[in-house]
Amino acid sequence: MEKRITESPSAYNDLEKMSTGALLAGINREDKTVPFAVERALPQLELLVDATVLRLGSGGRLFYLGAGTSGRLGIVDASECPPTYGVEHGLVVGIIAGGDTAIRKAVEFAEDSLTQGWEDLSAHHIGPDDIVVGLSASGTAPYVVGALRRCRDEGIATGCVACNPGSPMAALSDFPVEVVVGPEFVTGSTRMKSGTAQKLVLNMLTTATMVRLGRVRGNRMVDMQLSNDKLIDRGTRMVAAELGIDECDARQLLLTYGSVRKAVEAYAR
């Protein structure tokens, strides 16, 4: 593998001697480079999105498999799909090395097993209809690498999001996405630029996928779950605007049918 850029020394030194303002300005200066790194990876990401749409549209599922910050980001993205797009829980699944405990507290050495990742996927009865996206800033986490290798052997489609070029994880992926953001402000602290890059990519992956699967109408989340007053108010405005009716009638329709899409369709009938 090429040199791990994610472990390269920071361009900044003597951080402990910097003022608060200088620290914040330096971090912000580095953060500004992340969207441009993501932009360079868009052709790769397009292939991963299309592969994901194909499998989810055919009854498959999307699995995120990661360790540390990367694993947590996968869980966050997966957990937001049902309330945002009204899809069933289990369509997008986030799995982290160390299990649920690792969501809040680091589990030492959890990412070092070459077999545990596949065991965790197997608990979900994963198969060739599904797609697995490995998440690791370095692209070297054994937990992810071992699982992707086994997925390849089992004929399961794979992707990844890494921040080093030419990583083992990318080599084992059918649809690798490599977002090379360069050295971190604090050397090796990949929760910073690398984590931001992965968050942006995951936002794009599931958003584009859900749009392609028909879960957005115009620019609106017509299948969002009405799980709090804010979302009911948002849905009411959406129904009122779509149908040209007052908000009182729109709210009643929304609460009767349970979603913006169903309310609009019922009114049309």
Backbone as JSON, one array per atom type, in Angstrom:
{
  "sequence": "MEKRITESPSAYNDLEKMSTGALLAGINREDKTVPFAVERALPQLELLVDATVLRLGSGGRLFYLGAGTSGRLGIVDASECPPTYGVEHGLVVGIIAGGDTAIRKAVEFAEDSLTQGWEDLSAHHIGPDDIVVGLSASGTAPYVVGALRRCRDEGIATGCVACNPGSPMAALSDFPVEVVVGPEFVTGSTRMKSGTAQKLVLNMLTTATMVRLGRVRGNRMVDMQLSNDKLIDRGTRMVAAELGIDECDARQLLLTYGSVRKAVEAYAR",
  "N": [[0.84, -1.19, 0.0], [0.4, 2.31, -0.61], [1.98, 5.08, 1.04], [0.46, 5.94, 4.12], [-1.49, 8.54, 3.98], [-3.24, 9.58, 5.78], [-1.91, 9.34, 8.15], [0.16, 11.07, 7.99], [2.42, 13.73, 9.0], [1.08, 16.66, 10.51], [0.56, 19.83, 8.9], [0.92, 21.85, 10.59], [2.54, 23.08, 13.52], [3.65, 22.98, 16.96], [1.17, 23.27, 18.3], [0.2, 23.59, 20.87], [1.12, 26.04, 21.6], [-0.34, 27.88, 20.26], [-2.79, 30.51, 19.98], [-6.29, 30.55, 20.88], [-7.79, 31.58, 18.78], [-6.03, 31.24, 16.6], [-5.82, 28.47, 16.52], [-8.47, 27.74, 15.86], [-8.73, 29.01, 13.38], [-6.83, 27.63, 11.89], [-7.85, 24.99, 11.89], [-10.25, 25.45, 10.57], [-9.28, 26.32, 8.11], [-8.15, 23.99, 7.1], [-10.46, 22.37, 7.02], [-11.88, 23.53, 4.95], [-10.83, 22.41, 2.68], [-11.93, 19.95, 2.33], [-14.48, 19.55, 0.89], [-13.57, 19.84, -1.74], [-11.91, 17.67, -2.08], [-13.81, 15.65, -1.9], [-15.26, 16.28, -4.2], [-13.48, 15.5, -6.21], [-13.77, 12.8, -6.03], [-16.25, 12.19, -7.03], [-16.9, 10.81, -9.52], [-16.29, 8.14, -8.82], [-18.06, 7.8, -6.7], [-20.51, 8.03, -7.99], [-20.71, 5.59, -9.37], [-20.93, 3.84, -7.19], [-23.35, 4.7, -6.05], [-25.18, 4.09, -8.14], [-24.92, 1.29, -8.18], [-25.91, 0.72, -5.67], [-28.56, 1.65, -5.81], [-29.55, -0.14, -7.71], [-29.48, -2.58, -6.3], [-31.01, -2.11, -3.93], [-33.39, -1.41, -5.12], [-34.14, -3.83, -6.07], [-34.87, -5.33, -3.96], [-32.81, -5.77, -2.17], [-30.41, -4.92, 0.46], [-28.58, -2.23, 2.06], [-25.53, -2.28, 3.63], [-23.5, -0.76, 6.05], [-20.23, -1.08, 7.17], [-17.97, -0.62, 9.65], [-15.3, 0.83, 11.68], [-14.58, 2.5, 14.76], [-14.66, 6.05, 14.48], [-15.51, 6.04, 11.8], [-17.25, 3.83, 11.72], [-19.23, 4.74, 13.47], [-20.26, 6.91, 12.04], [-21.45, 5.56, 9.92], [-23.52, 4.26, 11.24], [-25.04, 6.44, 12.13], [-25.89, 7.52, 9.66], [-27.39, 5.39, 8.61], [-29.4, 5.17, 10.54], [-30.88, 7.43, 10.14], [-32.27, 7.14, 7.81], [-34.89, 5.77, 7.84], [-36.69, 7.66, 9.31], [-36.41, 9.92, 7.67], [-37.0, 9.17, 5.03], [-39.01, 7.32, 5.15], [-38.55, 4.62, 4.81], [-38.31, 1.1, 5.58], [-36.99, -0.02, 8.72], [-33.89, -1.56, 8.67], [-33.44, -1.62, 5.98], [-31.28, -0.01, 5.39], [-28.38, -0.61, 7.05], [-26.28, -0.12, 9.79], [-23.19, -1.23, 11.0], [-20.85, -1.67, 13.56], [-17.49, -2.21, 14.59], [-17.03, -3.95, 17.57], [-19.6, -3.76, 18.39], [-22.77, -2.47, 19.71], [-21.93, -1.19, 22.03], [-19.64, 0.15, 21.26], [-20.55, 2.38, 19.99], [-20.78, 4.49, 21.72], [-18.55, 4.29, 23.35], [-15.13, 3.64, 22.99], [-14.07, 0.45, 21.96], [-11.48, -1.48, 22.79], [-9.16, -2.79, 20.5], [-11.1, -3.9, 18.9], [-11.33, -3.55, 16.17], [-9.39, -5.11, 15.09], [-9.76, -7.74, 14.37], [-9.83, -10.16, 11.81], [-11.96, -11.74, 11.18], [-14.31, -11.14, 12.57], [-15.91, -9.14, 11.43], [-17.19, -10.33, 9.21], [-18.66, -12.26, 10.61], [-20.41, -10.6, 12.02], [-21.87, -9.48, 9.89], [-23.02, -11.81, 8.91], [-24.89, -12.41, 10.83], [-27.05, -11.01, 10.03], [-28.0, -12.41, 7.95], [-26.9, -11.98, 5.4], [-26.71, -11.65, 1.81], [-26.32, -12.31, -1.78], [-28.02, -10.39, -2.91], [-27.63, -8.08, -1.56], [-25.64, -5.13, -0.67], [-22.45, -4.21, 0.52], [-20.79, -1.67, 2.21], [-17.69, -0.73, 3.09], [-16.18, 1.09, 5.74], [-13.53, 3.01, 6.56], [-11.1, 5.2, 7.54], [-8.32, 4.96, 7.11], [-8.38, 2.78, 5.47], [-7.5, 0.3, 6.1], [-8.42, -1.21, 8.25], [-8.6, -4.27, 9.84], [-11.0, -5.57, 10.58], [-12.85, -4.64, 8.72], [-11.58, -5.12, 6.26], [-11.24, -7.94, 6.24], [-13.92, -8.74, 6.18], [-14.81, -7.67, 3.74], [-13.26, -9.13, 1.97], [-14.34, -11.69, 2.36], [-16.94, -11.2, 1.51], [-16.48, -10.79, -1.22], [-15.72, -13.37, -1.93], [-18.14, -14.63, -1.55], [-19.75, -13.59, -3.48], [-20.99, -11.14, -3.06], [-21.81, -7.79, -3.57], [-19.6, -5.01, -3.16], [-18.54, -1.92, -1.68], [-16.61, 0.98, -0.69], [-15.49, 3.57, 1.56], [-12.73, 5.4, 1.78], [-9.81, 7.19, 2.95], [-7.22, 7.13, 2.16], [-5.19, 6.58, -0.69], [-5.15, 3.65, -2.78], [-5.63, 1.57, -0.9], [-5.91, -1.52, 1.06], [-8.61, -2.04, 1.56], [-9.93, -0.7, -0.54], [-8.92, -2.16, -2.68], [-10.28, -4.52, -2.44], [-12.84, -3.87, -3.01], [-15.7, -3.59, -5.09], [-16.71, -1.15, -5.85], [-14.98, 1.25, -5.07], [-14.54, 4.24, -3.15], [-12.44, 6.85, -2.9], [-11.42, 9.36, -0.94], [-9.19, 11.65, -0.69], [-7.99, 13.53, 1.7], [-5.72, 14.52, 2.81], [-3.09, 15.3, 5.3], [-4.08, 15.46, 8.75], [-5.16, 18.17, 10.94], [-4.47, 17.81, 13.61], [-2.07, 15.49, 13.94], [-2.88, 12.4, 12.54], [-5.46, 12.35, 13.57], [-8.15, 11.22, 12.59], [-10.83, 11.64, 12.93], [-11.38, 14.12, 12.19], [-10.82, 15.86, 9.39], [-10.98, 13.57, 7.7], [-13.16, 12.2, 8.81], [-15.15, 14.13, 8.36], [-15.19, 14.15, 5.58], [-16.08, 11.51, 5.05], [-18.61, 11.62, 6.21], [-19.87, 13.51, 4.5], [-19.83, 12.04, 2.09], [-21.43, 9.81, 2.74], [-23.86, 11.08, 3.27], [-24.43, 11.91, 0.65], [-24.54, 9.48, -0.7], [-26.8, 8.01, 0.4], [-28.81, 9.93, 0.12], [-28.9, 10.49, -2.69], [-29.48, 7.89, -3.53], [-32.03, 7.42, -2.36], [-33.54, 9.4, -3.59], [-33.38, 8.49, -6.25], [-34.81, 6.17, -5.93], [-37.35, 7.05, -5.71], [-38.22, 8.28, -3.39], [-38.41, 10.94, -2.91], [-40.28, 13.76, -3.84], [-40.32, 16.23, -6.22], [-38.65, 18.4, -4.44], [-39.04, 17.42, -1.97], [-39.47, 15.62, 1.13], [-41.51, 13.35, 0.93], [-42.26, 11.01, 2.16], [-41.53, 11.09, 4.79], [-41.38, 10.28, 8.3], [-43.89, 11.11, 10.64], [-42.95, 12.09, 13.28], [-42.72, 14.02, 15.24], [-43.85, 17.27, 16.42], [-42.71, 19.3, 14.87], [-42.18, 18.04, 12.43], [-44.74, 17.31, 11.67], [-45.84, 19.85, 11.29], [-44.2, 20.68, 9.16], [-44.92, 18.79, 7.22], [-47.6, 19.45, 6.94], [-47.47, 21.99, 5.73], [-46.32, 21.22, 3.33], [-48.28, 19.57, 2.17], [-50.35, 21.44, 1.95], [-49.21, 23.28, 0.14], [-48.81, 21.67, -2.11], [-51.39, 20.89, -2.82], [-52.85, 23.2, -2.85], [-54.55, 24.04, -0.79], [-56.02, 25.14, 2.37], [-54.11, 25.31, 5.47], [-55.3, 24.11, 7.66], [-57.09, 22.18, 6.64], [-55.18, 20.72, 5.27], [-53.57, 19.72, 7.33], [-55.37, 18.0, 8.61], [-55.8, 16.1, 6.6], [-53.19, 15.09, 6.41], [-52.75, 13.93, 8.97], [-54.71, 12.02, 8.93], [-53.96, 10.24, 6.88], [-51.27, 9.76, 7.24], [-48.84, 10.32, 5.89], [-47.15, 12.63, 3.7], [-47.17, 11.9, 0.99], [-49.25, 9.93, 0.88], [-51.42, 11.44, 1.74], [-51.66, 13.39, -0.31], [-52.14, 11.73, -2.52], [-54.55, 10.54, -1.73], [-56.27, 12.73, -1.68], [-56.26, 13.39, -4.38], [-57.68, 11.29, -5.41]],
  "CA": [[0.0, 0.0, 0.0], [1.11, 3.57, -0.59], [2.09, 5.72, 2.34], [-0.82, 6.35, 4.7], [-1.56, 9.99, 4.07], [-3.99, 9.92, 6.99], [-0.98, 9.34, 9.28], [1.25, 12.01, 7.72], [2.5, 14.82, 9.97], [0.31, 17.88, 10.28], [1.28, 20.99, 8.35], [0.99, 22.84, 11.68], [3.36, 22.57, 14.62], [3.55, 23.72, 18.22], [-0.24, 23.62, 18.49], [-0.03, 24.01, 22.27], [1.55, 27.44, 21.75], [-1.24, 28.74, 19.49], [-3.97, 31.09, 20.63], [-7.55, 29.91, 20.49], [-8.15, 32.06, 17.44], [-5.15, 30.62, 15.62], [-6.23, 27.06, 16.42], [-9.73, 27.65, 15.12], [-8.48, 29.41, 11.99], [-6.12, 26.54, 11.23], [-8.79, 23.88, 11.67], [-11.19, 25.88, 9.53], [-8.55, 26.36, 6.84], [-8.07, 22.6, 6.63], [-11.81, 21.87, 6.72], [-12.32, 24.07, 3.65], [-10.3, 21.6, 1.58], [-12.62, 18.66, 2.27], [-15.43, 19.41, -0.22], [-12.87, 19.7, -3.02], [-11.48, 16.28, -2.15], [-15.02, 14.89, -2.23], [-15.59, 16.54, -5.61], [-12.61, 14.67, -7.05], [-14.2, 11.39, -5.93], [-17.63, 12.04, -7.49], [-17.09, 9.72, -10.5], [-16.33, 6.87, -8.1], [-19.28, 7.75, -5.9], [-21.62, 7.79, -8.91], [-20.79, 4.15, -9.61], [-21.43, 3.21, -5.97], [-24.78, 5.03, -5.94], [-25.94, 3.31, -9.13], [-24.93, -0.1, -7.73], [-26.79, 0.65, -4.49], [-29.94, 1.78, -6.3], [-29.91, -1.39, -8.37], [-29.72, -3.65, -5.33], [-32.14, -1.77, -3.07], [-34.59, -1.45, -5.95], [-34.46, -5.23, -6.35], [-35.17, -6.0, -2.71], [-31.63, -5.95, -1.34], [-30.16, -3.98, 1.55], [-27.28, -1.57, 2.13], [-24.85, -2.43, 4.92], [-22.27, -0.06, 6.35], [-19.41, -1.83, 8.11], [-16.83, 0.23, 9.95], [-14.71, 0.82, 13.02], [-14.3, 3.82, 15.31], [-15.45, 7.16, 13.94], [-16.12, 5.63, 10.53], [-18.39, 2.99, 12.04], [-20.29, 5.57, 14.06], [-20.88, 7.69, 10.96], [-22.32, 4.66, 9.19], [-24.72, 4.03, 12.06], [-25.84, 7.67, 12.08], [-26.53, 7.64, 8.35], [-28.39, 4.34, 8.5], [-30.51, 5.42, 11.47], [-31.67, 8.57, 9.69], [-33.03, 6.83, 6.58], [-36.33, 5.54, 8.06], [-37.5, 8.85, 9.57], [-36.32, 10.9, 6.59], [-37.55, 8.7, 3.76], [-40.11, 6.4, 5.37], [-38.19, 3.24, 4.47], [-38.35, 0.24, 6.74], [-35.75, -0.26, 9.44], [-33.25, -2.76, 8.13], [-33.07, -1.43, 4.57], [-29.91, 0.48, 5.52], [-27.94, -1.12, 8.35], [-24.93, 0.26, 10.21], [-22.55, -2.18, 11.91], [-19.57, -1.13, 14.03], [-16.62, -3.13, 15.32], [-17.23, -3.82, 19.0], [-21.03, -3.78, 18.68], [-23.43, -1.24, 20.12], [-21.12, -0.52, 23.06], [-18.64, 0.99, 20.61], [-21.15, 3.62, 19.5], [-20.53, 5.53, 22.71], [-17.27, 4.13, 24.03], [-14.2, 2.85, 22.19], [-13.8, -0.92, 22.39], [-10.09, -1.68, 22.41], [-8.75, -3.87, 19.6], [-12.26, -4.49, 18.21], [-11.17, -3.49, 14.72], [-8.21, -5.89, 14.68], [-10.12, -9.11, 13.99], [-10.1, -10.36, 10.39], [-13.14, -12.61, 11.01], [-15.51, -10.69, 13.27], [-16.77, -8.36, 10.53], [-18.05, -11.26, 8.46], [-19.59, -12.85, 11.57], [-21.45, -9.61, 12.3], [-22.72, -9.43, 8.71], [-23.76, -13.07, 8.79], [-26.03, -12.37, 11.75], [-28.16, -10.38, 9.29], [-28.32, -13.3, 6.82], [-26.53, -11.23, 4.2], [-26.64, -12.48, 0.62], [-25.93, -11.65, -3.04], [-28.89, -9.27, -3.27], [-27.25, -6.93, -0.74], [-24.36, -4.48, -0.95], [-21.74, -3.86, 1.74], [-19.87, -0.56, 2.05], [-16.73, -0.67, 4.19], [-15.83, 2.45, 6.16], [-12.29, 3.11, 7.33], [-10.32, 6.32, 7.01], [-7.04, 4.45, 6.61], [-8.62, 1.72, 4.48], [-6.72, -0.88, 6.5], [-8.98, -1.87, 9.43], [-8.79, -5.7, 9.56], [-12.42, -5.89, 10.75], [-13.53, -4.33, 7.46], [-10.87, -5.78, 5.16], [-11.58, -9.35, 6.26], [-15.31, -8.9, 5.78], [-14.93, -7.42, 2.3], [-12.66, -10.28, 1.27], [-15.3, -12.78, 2.42], [-18.05, -10.8, 0.63], [-16.05, -11.07, -2.6], [-15.78, -14.82, -2.12], [-19.54, -15.05, -1.53], [-20.47, -12.96, -4.57], [-21.76, -10.0, -2.56], [-21.25, -6.53, -4.06], [-18.96, -4.23, -2.11], [-17.99, -0.59, -1.9], [-15.92, 1.46, 0.5], [-15.11, 4.98, 1.61], [-11.42, 5.47, 2.43], [-9.14, 8.49, 2.77], [-5.9, 6.86, 1.62], [-5.26, 5.94, -2.01], [-4.55, 2.34, -2.94], [-5.72, 0.82, 0.35], [-6.42, -2.89, 0.95], [-10.06, -2.0, 1.51], [-10.31, -0.32, -1.9], [-8.55, -3.24, -3.59], [-11.25, -5.59, -2.29], [-14.17, -3.32, -3.26], [-16.15, -3.42, -6.48], [-16.99, 0.27, -6.09], [-14.27, 2.02, -4.05], [-14.56, 5.7, -3.16], [-11.25, 7.3, -2.19], [-11.45, 10.81, -0.73], [-7.87, 11.91, -0.09], [-8.07, 14.88, 2.27], [-4.4, 14.95, 3.27], [-2.81, 15.21, 6.73], [-5.02, 16.11, 9.66], [-4.65, 19.29, 11.71], [-3.76, 17.06, 14.66], [-1.56, 14.33, 13.19], [-3.54, 11.11, 12.71], [-6.8, 12.46, 14.16], [-9.01, 11.07, 11.41], [-12.21, 12.07, 13.19], [-11.49, 15.5, 11.73], [-11.1, 15.98, 7.95], [-11.39, 12.29, 7.14], [-14.53, 11.97, 9.25], [-16.02, 15.06, 7.65], [-15.31, 13.66, 4.2], [-16.93, 10.33, 5.04], [-19.99, 12.08, 6.47], [-20.38, 14.1, 3.27], [-20.04, 10.99, 1.11], [-22.58, 9.01, 3.15], [-25.03, 11.92, 2.99], [-24.68, 11.9, -0.79], [-24.89, 8.12, -1.12], [-28.19, 7.65, 0.71], [-29.74, 10.92, -0.45], [-29.05, 10.22, -4.12], [-30.15, 6.6, -3.67], [-33.45, 7.54, -2.03], [-34.16, 10.17, -4.68], [-33.49, 7.59, -7.4], [-35.82, 5.15, -5.62], [-38.67, 7.66, -5.69], [-38.61, 8.68, -2.04], [-38.51, 12.4, -2.89], [-41.09, 14.31, -4.93], [-39.85, 17.6, -6.37], [-37.5, 18.47, -3.53], [-39.65, 17.24, -0.65], [-39.45, 14.29, 1.74], [-42.94, 13.06, 1.0], [-42.49, 9.8, 2.94], [-40.94, 11.23, 6.12], [-42.21, 9.88, 9.42], [-44.44, 12.25, 11.39], [-42.57, 11.65, 14.62], [-42.78, 15.12, 16.2], [-44.68, 18.4, 15.98], [-42.02, 20.03, 13.8], [-42.37, 17.33, 11.16], [-46.15, 17.44, 11.31], [-45.99, 21.2, 10.73], [-43.56, 20.69, 7.84], [-45.77, 18.02, 6.33], [-48.82, 20.23, 6.68], [-47.14, 23.01, 4.73], [-46.06, 20.54, 2.06], [-49.58, 19.16, 1.61], [-51.08, 22.66, 1.57], [-48.61, 23.85, -1.06], [-49.01, 20.74, -3.22], [-52.8, 20.79, -3.21], [-53.48, 24.52, -2.91], [-55.62, 24.1, 0.19], [-55.56, 25.81, 3.59], [-53.3, 24.44, 6.32], [-56.16, 23.34, 8.56], [-57.51, 20.99, 5.89], [-53.98, 19.94, 4.95], [-53.16, 19.0, 8.55], [-56.31, 16.9, 8.82], [-55.46, 15.07, 5.61], [-51.9, 14.5, 6.76], [-52.9, 13.08, 10.14], [-55.58, 10.9, 8.57], [-53.31, 9.27, 5.99], [-49.99, 9.37, 7.82], [-47.66, 10.81, 5.17], [-47.47, 13.62, 2.67], [-47.49, 11.19, -0.24], [-50.57, 9.3, 0.97], [-52.42, 12.5, 1.81], [-51.82, 13.97, -1.65], [-52.75, 10.72, -3.38], [-55.93, 10.37, -1.32], [-57.0, 13.92, -2.14], [-56.4, 13.3, -5.83], [-58.73, 10.3, -5.73]],
  "C": [[0.88, 1.25, 0.0], [1.15, 4.12, 0.84], [0.72, 6.16, 2.84], [-0.82, 7.86, 4.89], [-2.28, 10.41, 5.34], [-3.1, 9.94, 8.23], [0.17, 10.32, 9.08], [1.25, 13.15, 8.73], [1.66, 16.02, 9.55], [1.19, 18.96, 9.68], [1.47, 22.07, 9.41], [1.79, 22.23, 12.82], [3.18, 23.47, 15.83], [2.12, 24.18, 18.48], [-0.51, 24.16, 19.88], [0.37, 25.46, 22.52], [0.62, 28.41, 21.02], [-2.33, 29.33, 20.37], [-5.21, 30.33, 20.17], [-7.94, 30.31, 19.07], [-7.32, 31.4, 16.35], [-5.49, 29.14, 15.44], [-7.49, 26.92, 15.57], [-9.54, 28.01, 13.65], [-7.77, 28.29, 11.23], [-7.03, 25.35, 10.93], [-9.75, 24.23, 10.54], [-10.53, 25.91, 8.16], [-8.44, 24.95, 6.25], [-9.43, 22.06, 6.24], [-12.3, 22.35, 5.35], [-11.86, 23.22, 2.48], [-11.11, 20.33, 1.35], [-13.61, 18.55, 1.11], [-14.75, 19.26, -1.58], [-12.33, 18.28, -3.19], [-12.66, 15.37, -2.49], [-15.39, 15.06, -3.7], [-14.75, 15.67, -6.54], [-13.03, 13.2, -7.06], [-15.6, 11.16, -6.48], [-17.81, 10.96, -8.56], [-17.12, 8.35, -9.85], [-17.65, 6.72, -7.33], [-20.51, 7.5, -6.78], [-21.8, 6.29, -9.18], [-21.34, 3.42, -8.39], [-22.92, 3.48, -5.78], [-25.6, 4.16, -6.89], [-26.02, 1.84, -8.72], [-25.86, -0.28, -6.54], [-28.25, 0.74, -4.89], [-30.41, 0.47, -6.92], [-30.27, -2.46, -7.34], [-30.89, -3.33, -4.4], [-33.45, -1.82, -3.86], [-35.03, -2.86, -6.28], [-34.7, -6.03, -5.08], [-33.99, -6.25, -1.8], [-31.51, -4.87, -0.28], [-28.77, -3.37, 1.42], [-26.73, -1.74, 3.54], [-23.62, -1.54, 4.96], [-21.52, -0.88, 7.39], [-18.16, -1.02, 8.4], [-16.35, 0.09, 11.37], [-14.49, 2.26, 13.46], [-15.23, 4.89, 14.75], [-16.18, 6.77, 12.67], [-17.36, 4.77, 10.78], [-19.55, 3.78, 12.62], [-21.01, 6.39, 13.0], [-21.82, 6.82, 10.14], [-23.62, 4.42, 9.93], [-25.62, 5.25, 12.05], [-26.58, 7.76, 10.76], [-27.64, 6.61, 8.19], [-29.62, 4.65, 9.35], [-31.41, 6.55, 10.99], [-32.5, 8.28, 8.45], [-34.51, 6.57, 6.83], [-37.13, 6.81, 8.36], [-37.5, 9.85, 8.41], [-37.08, 10.46, 5.35], [-38.66, 7.66, 3.91], [-39.82, 4.97, 4.98], [-38.19, 2.41, 5.74], [-36.98, 0.17, 7.42], [-35.16, -1.57, 8.93], [-32.94, -2.66, 6.65], [-31.63, -0.92, 4.49], [-29.46, 0.15, 6.94], [-26.51, -0.67, 8.62], [-24.39, -0.72, 11.23], [-21.17, -1.63, 12.27], [-18.78, -2.2, 14.78], [-16.77, -2.89, 16.82], [-18.69, -3.78, 19.4], [-21.55, -2.45, 19.2], [-22.67, -0.47, 21.2], [-20.16, 0.48, 22.43], [-19.23, 2.27, 20.03], [-20.81, 4.77, 20.43], [-19.13, 5.48, 23.32], [-16.37, 3.22, 23.21], [-14.0, 1.48, 22.81], [-12.42, -1.3, 21.88], [-9.91, -2.93, 21.55], [-9.91, -4.5, 18.81], [-12.06, -4.53, 16.7], [-10.06, -4.41, 14.2], [-8.51, -7.32, 14.25], [-10.44, -9.19, 12.5], [-11.39, -11.15, 10.14], [-14.42, -12.04, 11.59], [-16.45, -9.89, 12.37], [-17.72, -9.25, 9.75], [-19.06, -11.93, 9.39], [-20.73, -11.88, 11.87], [-22.4, -9.45, 11.11], [-23.6, -10.67, 8.61], [-24.96, -13.12, 9.72], [-27.26, -11.75, 11.1], [-28.55, -11.2, 8.06], [-28.07, -12.59, 5.49], [-26.39, -12.17, 3.01], [-26.33, -11.67, -0.62], [-26.84, -10.51, -3.49], [-28.48, -7.98, -2.58], [-25.97, -6.29, -1.25], [-23.76, -4.02, 0.37], [-20.74, -2.75, 1.43], [-18.97, -0.49, 3.29], [-16.32, 0.76, 4.47], [-14.6, 2.41, 7.04], [-11.47, 4.22, 6.73], [-9.01, 5.84, 6.41], [-7.23, 3.45, 5.48], [-7.93, 0.43, 4.84], [-7.33, -1.66, 7.66], [-9.25, -3.35, 9.14], [-10.25, -6.14, 9.66], [-13.18, -5.71, 9.44], [-12.9, -5.1, 6.31], [-11.24, -7.26, 5.1], [-13.0, -9.61, 5.79], [-15.49, -8.68, 4.28], [-14.34, -8.57, 1.49], [-13.66, -11.44, 1.24], [-16.52, -12.45, 1.53], [-17.71, -11.1, -0.83], [-16.14, -12.56, -2.89], [-17.22, -15.33, -2.22], [-20.37, -14.4, -2.63], [-21.36, -11.8, -4.15], [-21.07, -8.71, -3.0], [-20.7, -5.7, -2.89], [-18.55, -2.84, -2.61], [-17.21, -0.2, -0.67], [-15.76, 2.97, 0.4], [-13.83, 5.06, 2.44], [-10.79, 6.84, 2.14], [-7.66, 8.33, 2.45], [-6.06, 6.26, 0.23], [-4.63, 4.55, -1.97], [-4.59, 1.47, -1.69], [-6.17, -0.61, 0.11], [-7.94, -2.92, 0.84], [-10.55, -1.66, 0.11], [-10.04, -1.45, -2.88], [-9.58, -4.37, -3.56], [-12.67, -5.14, -2.63], [-14.48, -3.25, -4.75], [-16.31, -1.95, -6.83], [-16.31, 1.12, -5.01], [-14.45, 3.52, -4.25], [-13.4, 6.16, -2.29], [-11.24, 8.83, -2.13], [-10.19, 11.18, 0.04], [-7.82, 13.35, 0.39], [-6.73, 15.38, 2.79], [-4.24, 14.85, 4.78], [-3.84, 15.97, 7.56], [-4.35, 17.27, 10.41], [-3.88, 18.78, 12.93], [-3.34, 15.74, 14.03], [-2.3, 13.04, 13.56], [-4.94, 11.16, 13.28], [-7.85, 12.42, 13.06], [-10.48, 11.31, 11.7], [-12.46, 13.47, 12.62], [-11.78, 15.55, 10.23], [-11.59, 14.67, 7.34], [-12.82, 11.97, 7.53], [-15.53, 12.87, 8.56], [-16.25, 14.59, 6.22], [-16.23, 12.45, 4.12], [-18.38, 10.7, 5.29], [-20.61, 12.67, 5.21], [-20.71, 13.02, 2.23], [-21.27, 10.15, 1.47], [-23.88, 9.79, 2.96], [-25.43, 11.81, 1.52], [-25.15, 10.52, -1.25], [-26.35, 7.81, -0.83], [-29.18, 8.66, 0.16], [-29.98, 10.65, -1.93], [-29.79, 8.9, -4.35], [-31.64, 6.73, -3.41], [-34.2, 8.38, -3.07], [-34.4, 9.27, -5.89], [-34.57, 6.52, -7.19], [-37.22, 5.73, -5.46], [-39.14, 8.14, -4.33], [-38.66, 10.2, -1.85], [-39.37, 12.82, -4.07], [-40.76, 15.79, -5.04], [-38.56, 17.73, -5.57], [-37.92, 18.14, -2.1], [-39.63, 15.78, -0.18], [-40.88, 13.82, 1.98], [-43.26, 11.8, 1.81], [-41.94, 9.89, 4.36], [-41.93, 10.81, 7.2], [-42.63, 11.11, 10.22], [-44.21, 12.01, 12.88], [-42.48, 12.78, 15.65], [-43.56, 16.28, 15.59], [-44.03, 19.17, 14.84], [-42.27, 19.37, 12.45], [-43.82, 17.32, 10.72], [-46.42, 18.8, 10.69], [-45.38, 21.28, 9.33], [-44.43, 19.95, 6.83], [-47.04, 18.75, 5.97], [-48.58, 21.28, 5.61], [-46.92, 22.39, 3.36], [-47.37, 20.13, 1.38], [-50.36, 20.38, 1.13], [-50.54, 23.24, 0.27], [-48.87, 22.98, -2.28], [-50.44, 20.78, -3.74], [-53.5, 22.14, -3.33], [-54.66, 24.64, -1.97], [-55.1, 24.77, 1.46], [-54.91, 24.8, 4.53], [-54.14, 23.62, 7.28], [-56.61, 22.05, 7.88], [-56.31, 20.1, 5.57], [-53.53, 19.13, 6.16], [-54.08, 17.81, 8.8], [-56.05, 15.75, 7.85], [-54.2, 14.32, 6.0], [-52.04, 13.52, 7.92], [-53.79, 11.87, 9.85], [-54.82, 9.82, 7.81], [-51.86, 8.95, 6.37], [-48.73, 9.78, 7.09], [-48.1, 11.81, 4.13], [-47.9, 12.92, 1.38], [-48.91, 10.62, -0.2], [-51.68, 10.32, 1.04], [-52.71, 13.1, 0.45], [-52.53, 12.98, -2.59], [-54.23, 10.52, -3.04], [-56.8, 11.53, -1.78], [-57.25, 13.87, -3.63], [-57.49, 12.33, -6.23], [-60.12, 10.85, -5.49]]
}
